[in-house]
Amino acid sequence: MVAKEIGDLPHALENEDELKRRLDGRRLAVFLDYDGTLTPIVDRPEDALISEGMREAVRALAKRCVVCVVSGRDRKVVQELMGIGDLVVAGSHGFDIWSPGEGKIQHNAGADSGGVLDEAKARLKDEVGSIEGVLIEPKSVSVAVHYRLVPEGERPRVGEVVDALLAEYPDGLKVTPGKMVYEIQPKIDWDKGKAVLYLLEALDLDAETTAPIYMGDDITDEDAFEALDGWGVGVFVGHADDPEVADRSTSADYALETFEDVESFLDSLAR
C-alpha cells in the first residue's frame, strides 16, 4: 500500500478504459459515502439533500449490481434521504447495517456501548450545547459534534471538552475527526473499512469473483480505501486544492472532482 498525494490521482472519467480492464470479468459491488460524495458538505446536516439526478444514477446502478451507502449518519436517516428501497445501507460508520434481502445484518460491534455513549451525549449537551453554532447530532451508536458554524475563537473550547471526555473514558470512547466535526464512537476495532469487508463476506461477495469500488471524500473513508487496496478500486471525491484535504495523502486509486463527475461516473458503471 503506497499513500499518494490527492493531486496526483488520475481522473476516473478520463481513465475509464484502464478502470474497465481492472474490473473486467468480475461482479461489481459499489460502496458510496453520502455527505461530500453524493451531496455537498453543508453547514447543517439536515440540509444535505441528494439531487434527483444523483438519486436516479444510484437507482439505475442498483439495478445492475449491489450498491451500499456507507455513512457516518444514522442508518434510518440515510434511508430516508436516499429514498431508494433496494440499497444496502451501513449507518454510523458501519455499526448499523441493513440489507433489502436480509433485513438488519447483525454483528457485535458497538453492542455494549449504550451507557457510555448516553453519558457522552448528555455531557456534550451540557458543556458545549450553549456555544454559538455548535450542532450536536446524537446517533444510535455514536454522537457527532459539528463546529463548522462556531466562531473561530470558540472552536478550541469544543475540542477541549471532547478531549476531556475522551480522557475520562479512555477505554470506552474514541474520536474520529472529519470535516469540521468530531465523531465520538465506542472504542473498538471497527471502521468503514472493516464494515465494507464484513459486508462483502455477509453478502457472499468473495474476493475472486467480486470487484468492489469505494467512493468517498472524508478521512473516515481512508479506512475503506486501505481495506480494498490491491483488490478493489478507491475513488476520492473532491478537489486537491480544498483546504480541508490539503495535508492529506490517500490510498485511493482515482479521483472525481465534482458531483457532476460522480453522477456521470455512476451512470457509466450502470451501462
N, C-alpha and C positions, 0 to 999 in steps of 0.2 A: 504494500500500500504506500503510494507516494502522494503526499499532500501537494496540491497545486495552487497557484495564485488564481483567484477568480477571473482576473482579466486575461489569463492565458487559456481559458477553456474555449474549445471550439463551439460554434453556434450549432445547436441541434438541428435547426431547419436547413442550415446551409450544408450540413453533412449527413443528409438523410440516407444517401446510398450506403455510406460506411456504417451507419447505425443499423440499417436493414440487414446488412451482412452479419452483424453481431447477433441479431435476433433471429436470423433465418433458421427455420426448421424446428423452432421451439414454441411452446404455448406462451402467449403473452399474459402477464399479470401486471397491472398498473396500480401504483400506490401514490396518492396525492395528498400533500398537505393542503390545508384550507386557507387560512389567513396568509396573505402575501404570495400565494401561489394561484389560487382560484379567484381570490378577491384582493383588492388593495388593503394595505395596512391603514387603519383609520384611527381617529382619536378615541372613539368609543366602540368597544367590541360589537355592540348590538347593531352598529351601522355598517358592518362588513357584509353587504348583500351580494350574492353571486348574480352576475348578469344573465339574462335569458339565453344569450348566445353561448356563454360558457356552460350553462346548465344543459343545453341541448348537445353540446360537444361531449360532455361527460356521459349523458344519457345514451348517445349513439355508440360511444366506445364500450359502455357496459353491455350492449347487445352483442359485442364481439368477444369480449374477454372479461375476466374477473377485474373489477375496479374497486379499490378500497380507499376511503378517505381516512388518513391518519392525522389526528388533530389534537392540539392541546385543549380544545374546548370540550365541554361535556358531550358525550355521545348523542344524547337526545337533542341537544341544541344543534349539532351538526346535521342530524337527520332532518330537522325542521327547516334549516337554512337551505339544504340541498334540494329538498322536495322531490327526491328520486328514491323509489322503494326498493330497487334491485342492486343496491350498493352494499358492500361490506363497510362498516364504519368502526374505527377504533378511536374512541374518545379518550380524553385525559392522558394524552401521550401514550396511548395503547393499554391503559389499565382497564378500560371498559370496552369490550369488543362485541359486535353484533353482526350476524350474517343473515341474509334473507332466507337462506336454506336451513340453517342450523338454529336460528334464534341467537340467544346470548351464548357466546363461546366462553366457557368457564376456564379460568386459571387462578392461581393462588396469589398472584402479585397484588400487594396492597390490601389483602383481605382483612388484616388485623390492625389497620391503621386509623380506624374511625375516631378513637378517643383523642389521640394526639392531634389529629387534624382539626377536630372540633375546637380544641383548646387554641390552636394556632389561628383559626378563623376568628374566634372571639377576641383574642389578644390584638390581632391586627385591626379589627374594627375599633377597639378601644383606643389604641395607641397611634394609629395613622389615619383612621377614618375621617377625622376632622381636618386633615391637611388639605388645603385647596388643590383640587384637581386629581386627588387620589381616587382610583376606582378599584374596589376590592371585588373580585369575581370568585365567589365560592363555587366549588365543583364537587362532584361525588367523591373523588379520591385525590384532590389537590385543592389549592387555593392560589389564585393569581392576584398580584398587586401591580396594577398598571400605574405608571407615573409619567406618561407622555404629556399630560396636561398640567403637571405640577411645576410651579415656578422653579427655575434652576437652583435658586438659593435654598429651597426646601427639599430638594432631591436627596442630599446626603442624609437627612433625617430619616427618610424612608428606608434607605439602605442600612442605617444604624439599627433600626427596630428589627429588620429582617435578620441582621447578623446576631442580635441579642437573642432572638427566638431560636435560631439555629444553635447558638452556644448553650442554651438551656436544654435543648433536646438533641444532643449530638448523635445519639444512636437512633433517633426516631424520625428526624426530618433532614431533608436536603433541599437546596435551591438550584433550579435550572434557569440560568439567565436567558432572556430573549430580547426582542426588540422593544426596549423601554418597559420591560415587565420582569418581575421576579415571580417565578413559578415554584411554589413550595409544595413538595411532594414527600411521600414516605421514603425513608432512606433504605431502599432496597435496590438490588441489582436489576433494574428494569428501565428501559428507554424505548424510543421509537424503533431503533434497530432491532432490539430483541422482540418487540411487538411484531415487526414485519416477518422475522424468521419464524416466530410462533405461528403466525397466520399462514405462512407458506406450508408449514407442516400440518396444521389443523385442517387446511383446505385441500390437502393431498396434492400440493403443487411442488413436487420434488425437484431437486437441483438439475437432474439430467434432461428433463423434458420441458422445464419452465424457464422463460426469460423475463425476470422481474425488472420493472422500471420504477424508480422512485423519483418524485419531483417535489422539491421543497426549497425554501428560502432562508430558514432560520438556523440558529446554532443547533437547536434540538434535532434538526433534520440531518446533521452531520453523522449522527449515530446510525441512521439508516443507510446513508451513502457508504459508510465504512462497512456495515454488515453485508452489503451486496457487492463490495469491491472484489473484482476478479470473477464474478458470476453474473451479476445483473448490470444495470446501467443507472447511474445517478445523474439527474438533471437539476442544476442550480437555477433558480428563478430570481432574477434581479440584475441590477446594474453594478458593475465593478467599482464605479465611482461613487456609489452610495456611501455616505459617511458611516452608516451603521454596519457596513461589511468591509470597510477599508482595511482593517488589520487582520482580516480572516484569511486563512487558507482553507482548502476544501478537498474532500475526497470524491467530489462529483466528477463526471466524465465530460459533460456538456453543459451549456448554458442557454437560457432563454431570457431575453431582457424585458419583454413587455407582456401584459396579459393577452394582447392580440397574438403574440408569439405562442403563448401557451394554448390558446384556443385553436390556432392553426395546427399546432403540433398534435393535439388530441384528435383533431379532425383527420390528420394524416394517418394516425395509428388506427383509426376506426375504418379506414378504407381497405 
